[in-house]
Amino acid sequence: MDFIQVLGMIGAIVMPLWNIPLIVRIVRRRSSEDMSLWWAIGVWVCIILMAPAGYFSEDIVMKTFSIINLIFFSCVVFIVVMYRKRKS
């Protein structure tokens, strides 16, 4: 692995970890009202549609990012939906 791939791998691993503070904030407040449900589901669907290309890619950085991003953003969507208050 050359230096550029190492930097890419670091970014592929670290970038999805930025979802953790968002998850923690929603759980602490017990509300996801400030999050757009359409945005979260839209981004998640796009990640799902891109995932097979990442999994079958020869590029280890793309493959790693696809797997980690799908896992962490799926957690975001789950938490956003779970903490969504139903309007009566």
Secondary structure, DSSP 8 states (H G I E B T S, - for coil): --HHHHHHHHHHHHHHHTHHHHHHHHHHHT--TTS-HHHHHHHHHHHHHHHHHHHT-S-HHHHHHHHHHHHHHHHHHHHHHHT-----
